[in-house]
Amino acid sequence: MGKPVVNAGHDQSRKRLWQRECLLGVAHQWDWPDIDMNFSNHTSRVSRNRLQAMTLVEVVLSLAIAGITFGAIVFGYIMSARRAEWSGYSLAANSLALQRLEQTRSAKWDVLSTPTVDEVVQGNFPEQVSVLDVPISGNNPTLATNFTTITMLSANPPLKMIRVDCVWPFKGSRLFTNTLMTYRAPDQ
């Protein structure tokens, strides 16, 4: 396409029409390259400024969106670090509960011997307080408590259920419990 032809007599009216179209967003500065861009009246400067500059509202909204985005990224990082730390505590508590469960499984329970030996009883496994195996700073270890519950499920055949609850705090906020259960028959 070629350049539009502009008559000298219609030059002022074409400039005004072009200015209105720029204000309405229909025309752009590059639409009429043969018209002088240095207009002397105030309306053309306003239209050029409106097309080229950002308003205060746009700047404030951009900053708000950037702030919300940055805040969400920081919040996500903090929450993921906290959750990773909680997972470490939970794994250490699970390890303590498993250690106590292995102690009950290694206890002697022999129904065929005379006299019958049964060390898998509630009295042999009292409440146990231990330090969680997590990194600590200073002299602030995290303590966990193991509660062992032994229940006789069946006398014939002999069968017991062993349940170990490891209760531990996280960041002093509330208590969490890891529970392990197993069944135990007498030694053969």
N, C-alpha and C positions, 0 to 999 in steps of 0.2 A: 504494500500500500504506500501511496505517496503522501507528501505533506499536504495538510489541508490548505486551501487557498483562502487568504484573508484579504478582503477589500479594505483599502485605506479609509473609506468613509464609514465603514461599519466596525472599525477597530475598537472604539470605546465601548460600544454596545456588546461586542464579542468578549471584551475583557470583563465586563460586569456579569455577563452570562456565565463565563468560565469561573469567576469568583463565586457566584451562587452555587454552581455545580460542585466546586471544591468544598464549600461549606456543607453541602448536603452529602458529600462523599461520593458523588456520581463521577466527577472528573478528578484527575490528578495533575500534578504539576507537569508531568512529562507528556500530557495529552496535547499541549499546544506549544511546541518548542519554538515557534517563530514569534511568540508574544514575549515582550520584555518582562522578566521576573521581578524587576525592581520597581514595584508600584509605589507611588508616593502617598496614596491615601491610606487611612487607618484600617479600613475593612480588609484590604488585601494582606496586611501584616498580621491581623488577627487570624485570618483564615490560614495563612502559612504557619503561624504558631500553633494553631489547633491541630494542624496536620502533623507537625513535626515533634511537638513536646508531649510529655506525659503529665497528666494532671496530678494533683496532690492525692486524690482518692486512689488513683492507680498505684502510686508509690506506696501509700499506706497499706493497701490490699496486698501488694507484692511482698512487703515486709512482714505482714501478718502471716501470709502463706509460708514464707521462708522460716519464720519463727516457729510455727506449728510443726513444720516438717523437721526442723532441727530438734525441737523438743521431743517429738515422737521417736527419733533415732536414738537420742540419749536415753530416754525412758526404756526403750527396747533393749538397749545394751545393759542398763542397770538391772532390769528384770531377768535377762538371760544369765547374767553373772550370779544373781541371787539364787536362781533356780539350779544352776550348776553347783553352787555351794551346798544347797539343800540336798541335792542328789548325793554328794559326798558324805554328808552326815547320815543320810538314810542307808547308804551302803555300809558305813561303819557300824551302825546299829544292827543291821541285818547280820553282819559278821559276828557281833557279840551274841546275838540270839542263836545263831548257828553253832557257835562254840558251846553254849549251854546245852543245846539239843544233843550235841555229840557226847557231852558228859553224861547225859541221861541214857543215851544209847549204849555207852560203854559200861554202865553199871551192871553188876551181876544179878541175873534173875534165873535161877535154876530150880525148876519144880521137880526134877527127877532125883536130886540129891537128898540125902537124909542128914540132917534136917534140911527142909526147903530153904533156899537162900533167895531173898527178895530185897535187893537194894534200890529198886525202882519205886520209891515211896516219896510222898510229899516232904516228909521231914528231912530227907537227905539232900534236898535241893532248896535251901532257903532263898529268900530275896538276896540278889547279888548286885552291888553297885560297882561299876567299872568305868574307866575313862574311855571315851570314844577315840578311835584311832584316826583322828583328823589333825591337820596342822594347827598348832596353837601359837598364840603370841603372848609372851610373858607367862604369868602364873595363873592363867584362866582356862584350865582344862574343862571340857564339856563332859559331864557325868551322865551315864545312862544306867537304868535299873532294869534288871532281868527278873521277871516273875515267872516261876515255873508251876504249872498245874498238871497233876497226874491224875487221870480218871480211869477206873477199872470199867471197861466196857462189857467184858464177858468173863465168866469164871470157867466155863467149859465150852470151847477151848479158851485158855487164858489170853486175854488181849487188853492192853492198856493204850489210852490215848495220851500223848505228851504234848503239851502246848507251852510255848515259851513266848512271853510278851516282853519286848524291849522298849521301854518308855524313855524318850529323850527330848530335851528342849532344843529349839532352834532360835537363836538370837534373842533368847529370853522372852519371846512373844507367847508361844503356846507349846503344849506338849504333843508329840507325835508318837505313834506306837507301831512297831514292826512286829508282826506275829508269825510264828512258824509252828506247824503242827505235824505230828507223825504218829504212826501206830507202832506199838512194840509188842512182840510176842516173847515168850521166855527163850532162854538159850537152849540149844539142842545138844 
